[in-house]
């Protein structure tokens, strides 16, 4: 994943502290702007795995 654009899709509903829209934790969402590119890529990779576990992979907007 080369893009570090904010993955928020304005769903913002949480299941066990994980947003079902973007897959990030509340802590990751709050700290997003302060993270460097490498940390953002890590968060994006982890959030993608969380979305798969939640079965929420179809919620992403087409761009």
C-alpha positions as CSV (number, residue, x, y, z in Angstrom):
1,X,0.0,0.0,0.0
2,X,1.7,3.2,-1.1
3,X,-1.0,5.7,-0.4
4,X,-1.2,7.2,3.1
5,X,-4.4,9.1,2.5
6,X,-6.8,9.1,5.4
7,X,-9.0,6.0,4.9
8,X,-12.1,7.4,6.6
9,X,-15.3,6.8,4.6
10,X,-17.5,8.7,7.1
11,X,-19.2,5.5,8.5
12,X,-17.8,5.9,12.0
13,X,-19.5,3.0,13.8
14,X,-17.5,1.0,16.2
15,X,-17.4,-2.7,17.1
16,X,-15.0,-3.4,20.0
17,X,-13.1,-0.1,19.5
18,X,-12.6,-0.8,15.8
19,X,-14.4,1.4,13.2
20,X,-16.4,-0.8,10.8
21,X,-15.9,1.8,8.1
22,X,-12.1,2.1,8.0
23,X,-10.9,-0.6,10.3
24,X,-8.8,1.7,12.6
25,X,-9.0,1.8,16.4
26,X,-10.1,5.0,18.1
27,X,-6.5,5.6,19.1
28,X,-5.3,5.3,15.5
29,X,-8.0,7.6,14.3
30,X,-7.0,10.3,16.8
31,X,-3.3,10.0,16.1
32,X,-3.6,9.7,12.3
33,X,-2.4,13.3,11.4
34,X,0.7,12.9,13.7
35,X,1.9,9.6,12.2
36,X,4.7,9.5,9.7
37,X,4.2,7.7,6.4
38,X,5.7,4.4,7.5
39,X,3.4,4.3,10.6
40,X,0.4,5.2,8.4
41,X,1.2,2.3,6.1
42,X,1.4,0.0,9.0
43,X,-2.0,1.2,10.3
44,X,-3.5,0.8,6.9
45,X,-2.3,-2.8,6.5
46,X,-3.5,-3.7,10.0
47,X,-6.9,-2.0,9.4
48,X,-7.4,-3.9,6.2
49,X,-6.9,-7.2,8.1
50,X,-9.4,-6.0,10.7
51,X,-12.0,-5.2,8.1
52,X,-11.6,-8.7,6.6
53,X,-12.1,-10.2,10.1
54,X,-15.2,-8.0,10.6
55,X,-16.5,-9.0,7.2
56,X,-16.7,-5.3,6.3
57,X,-14.6,-5.3,3.1
58,X,-17.4,-4.1,0.9
59,X,-17.9,-0.8,2.7
60,X,-15.1,1.1,0.9
61,X,-16.1,3.9,-1.4
62,X,-15.1,3.6,-5.1
63,X,-12.7,6.3,-6.1
